[in-house]
Amino acid sequence: MVFAETSSSNMVTTRLTLDEYRVMEQTSLERHEYRNGEIITMSGGSEAHSAIASNLLIYLGFLLRDTDFRLYNGDLRVWIEEYQCGTYTDLMIVQGSPEFNDERNDEIVNPLLIVEVLSPSTEAYDRGDKFRKYRSLESFCEYLLVSQTEPYIEQYYNQEGNSNDRWLWQVHSSLERSIFLHSLNVEVPLTEIYRRINF
């Protein structure tokens, strides 16, 4: 095991092999992202961050309970083969049965929709490199970036599932509005996403 730690304001980076990372992650109290050999310690979220993710999970879970969509909270990793990256989402939805990386049961490779609740320490990554990595997944076609400091959600949707470069972008910034989730064919009011959140 090789440790080459560097630290910034909210994250610590360590180098491990993929097998070492997976063993460590099974018993770790913290979540870590694997980026082609680098292990990134993920900072914890705020109360608002957790509440927003829970609101979405509860509301969508109810709407989709009799469909073939499956919802997962932040406990399962998404494995992105092209980038040798294992990462966590705030919420992901799979259509049909989940597909796993090799024989594992903790790394999903077929998310349809991914939600990230933005935090100051991860916002740039969620918007940039992480989104680019997600787009390499064939099943992935919808992405929500949810602000926790104001009612503001950015929605990205790929209308042409086999084209990685034709994503539509829409902003939702009024609590009186709803978001139509194309991949799920459901509508979600912003008041449900931001239920009991004080700005």
Stockholm file with secondary structure:
# STOCKHOLM 1.0

chainA/1-199         MVFAETSSSNMVTTRLTLDEYRVMEQTSLERHEYRNGEIITMSGGSEAHSAIASNLLIYLGFLLRDTDFRLYNGDLRVWIEEYQCGTYTDLMIVQGSPEFNDERNDEIVNPLLIVEVLSPSTEAYDRGDKFRKYRSLESFCEYLLVSQTEPYIEQYYNQEGNSNDRWLWQVHSSLERSIFLHSLNVEVPLTEIYRRINF
#=GR chainA/1-199 SS CCCCCEECSSCEEEECCHHHHHHHHHHCSSCEEEETTEEEECCCCCHHHHHHHHHHHHHHHHHTTTSSEEEECTTSEEEEGGGTEEEECSEEEEESSCCBSTTCSSEECCCSEEEEECCTTTHHHHHTHHHHHHTTSTTCCEEEEECSSSSCEEEEEESSTTCTTCEEEEEECCTTCEEEETTTTEEEEHHHHTTTCCC
#=GC SS_cons         CCCCCEECSSCEEEECCHHHHHHHHHHCSSCEEEETTEEEECCCCCHHHHHHHHHHHHHHHHHTTTSSEEEECTTSEEEEGGGTEEEECSEEEEESSCCBSTTCSSEECCCSEEEEECCTTTHHHHHTHHHHHHTTSTTCCEEEEECSSSSCEEEEEESSTTCTTCEEEEEECCTTCEEEETTTTEEEEHHHHTTTCCC
//
